[in-house]
Amino acid sequence: MNINDYISQLETIINSFSIIESYNLNIDRKSVEIAFISGRMDFRDGTILDFKEFIEDTGKGIEKYKYAYNYRRETNNLFRYDNAPDPRAKVIKTFPNHKHLKDGSIIESKEIDLSDVLKEIEWMYIKDKDK
């Protein structure tokens, strides 16, 4: 898979979630092999997902060096996954991968991708609609 295929795959994933009202993707190609992808998704319930990924086509596949997926309602963070070298996360077994919760705590997380995040948001969305 090259970067163009990866971007197409991201758009396919995004378009497969009916809870997304609109989205935009920004592709900053640093070279043929390296790209910085960022974007925003607005959900039907008024929540927002801001995300960024710094990726490279290594010839053996796509390597994701940096990522952050920040899910929020207005300015209130609901959760954020990232792999930034946060000093508060250094004690976590999965460091640098971690998840920030709404209450400010940080917990373990595997390396995550956009599809995983959207599935979690969809589950939260459906759960809230069942109340």
C-alpha positions as CSV (number, residue, x, y, z in Angstrom):
1,M,0.0,0.0,0.0
2,N,1.3,3.4,-0.9
3,I,0.3,6.8,0.5
4,N,-2.3,7.4,-2.1
5,D,-3.9,4.0,-1.4
6,Y,-3.8,4.8,2.4
7,I,-5.6,8.2,1.8
8,S,-8.2,6.4,-0.3
9,Q,-8.7,3.8,2.4
10,L,-9.1,6.6,5.0
11,E,-11.9,8.2,2.9
12,T,-13.6,4.9,2.4
13,I,-13.5,4.3,6.2
14,I,-14.9,7.8,6.9
15,N,-17.7,7.4,4.3
16,S,-18.7,4.1,5.9
17,F,-19.9,5.7,9.1
18,S,-23.4,7.2,8.9
19,I,-22.9,9.2,12.1
20,I,-20.5,11.5,10.3
21,E,-22.2,14.6,9.0
22,S,-19.2,16.2,7.3
23,Y,-15.4,16.0,7.2
24,N,-12.3,17.5,5.7
25,L,-8.9,16.0,5.1
26,N,-5.7,18.0,4.7
27,I,-2.8,16.2,3.0
28,D,0.6,17.7,3.3
29,R,3.0,15.7,1.2
30,K,6.5,16.1,2.5
31,S,7.9,13.8,-0.2
32,V,6.7,10.9,-2.3
33,E,7.1,8.6,0.7
34,I,6.1,10.9,3.6
35,A,2.9,12.7,4.4
36,F,1.2,14.6,7.2
37,I,-2.6,14.0,7.2
38,S,-4.9,16.0,9.4
39,G,-8.6,16.5,9.4
40,R,-11.9,17.1,11.2
41,M,-15.1,15.2,11.3
42,D,-18.4,16.7,12.5
43,F,-20.8,14.2,13.8
44,R,-24.6,14.3,13.7
45,D,-24.8,14.8,17.5
46,G,-22.6,18.0,17.4
47,T,-19.4,16.3,18.5
48,I,-16.1,16.7,16.6
49,L,-13.1,14.5,15.9
50,D,-9.8,16.3,15.1
51,F,-7.1,14.0,14.0
52,K,-3.5,13.9,12.6
53,E,-1.2,11.3,11.4
54,F,2.4,11.5,10.3
55,I,3.1,8.6,8.0
56,E,5.7,7.1,5.7
57,D,5.6,4.6,2.9
58,T,8.5,2.4,3.8
59,G,8.2,0.1,0.8
60,K,6.9,-2.6,3.1
61,G,3.8,-0.7,4.0
62,I,2.7,2.4,5.8
63,E,4.5,3.3,9.0
64,K,2.6,5.7,11.3
65,Y,5.1,7.7,13.4
66,K,2.8,10.2,15.1
67,Y,-0.9,10.2,15.6
68,A,-3.6,11.9,17.6
69,Y,-7.3,11.5,17.6
70,N,-9.1,14.1,19.7
71,Y,-12.8,13.6,20.3
72,R,-14.7,16.6,21.7
73,R,-17.9,18.5,22.2
74,E,-17.1,22.2,21.5
75,T,-14.0,22.8,23.7
76,N,-14.6,19.9,26.1
77,N,-12.5,16.9,25.4
78,L,-14.3,13.6,25.6
79,F,-11.2,11.5,24.9
80,R,-7.9,11.6,23.0
81,Y,-5.6,8.8,21.8
82,D,-2.1,9.7,20.9
83,N,1.5,8.6,21.0
84,A,3.1,11.9,22.0
85,P,5.9,11.4,24.6
86,D,3.7,12.9,27.4
87,P,5.8,12.8,30.6
88,R,2.7,11.8,32.6
89,A,2.2,8.7,30.4
90,K,5.8,7.4,30.8
91,V,4.6,5.1,33.7
92,I,2.1,3.4,31.4
93,K,3.0,0.0,30.0
94,T,1.9,0.9,26.5
95,F,4.0,4.2,26.4
96,P,4.1,6.1,24.1
97,N,0.6,4.9,23.1
98,H,-2.0,6.1,25.6
99,K,-5.5,7.5,26.0
100,H,-6.6,10.7,27.7
101,L,-10.0,10.5,29.4
102,K,-12.6,13.2,30.0
103,D,-11.6,13.5,33.6
104,G,-7.9,14.2,32.7
105,S,-6.6,10.7,33.6
106,I,-4.3,8.8,31.2
107,I,-4.7,5.0,30.6
108,E,-3.1,2.3,28.5
109,S,-3.9,2.0,24.8
110,K,-2.6,-0.1,22.0
111,E,-1.6,1.8,18.8
112,I,-4.9,2.8,17.4
113,D,-6.1,3.8,14.0
114,L,-9.0,5.9,12.7
115,S,-11.3,3.0,12.1
116,D,-10.9,1.9,15.8
117,V,-11.7,5.5,17.0
118,L,-14.7,5.8,14.8
119,K,-16.1,2.5,16.0
120,E,-15.7,3.7,19.6
121,I,-17.5,6.9,18.8
122,E,-20.3,5.1,17.0
123,W,-20.7,2.8,20.0
124,M,-20.9,5.9,22.3
125,Y,-23.3,7.5,19.9
126,I,-25.6,4.5,19.7
127,K,-25.4,4.0,23.4
128,D,-26.5,7.6,24.1
129,K,-29.4,7.3,21.6
130,D,-30.6,4.2,23.5
131,K,-31.1,6.2,26.7
